[in-house]
Amino acid sequence: MLTDWARQGALQLSRWLPGRRIIFVGDSSFAVYELAHASTPRATLISRLRLDVSLFAPPAKRTERTMGRPAQKGPVLPKLKTLLANPATRWTKIIVFAWYGHVNGNALDITSDIALWYRR
């Protein structure tokens, strides 16, 4: 129910602000496929995913010689739990101010990449 309201609010804000990029930030309860799928190209959803989520690379580009239906997803990517334990993962330290009462800021290590969250 909460994510239904969030999805409707995100769509309404995108409609009201047609020329603006919008970034929605939510905790892990907002990491649901329906909410992410409803985001418009101008909107970005930032949320914490489950460590066992199935993520894929984008599909390969089609050429004029490619036959058949276009691919919906690329190869499977490593699980987030694997990336967390991998020493080759590049981490960036950021300072987040006003984070749960930390007025002077709280240091967080983050990593970022692009993946496709595919579901039939």
Helices and strands as residue ranges (DSSP letters): H 2-16, E 22-25, G 28-30, H 33-38, E 43-46, H 80-85, E 92-96, E 106-110
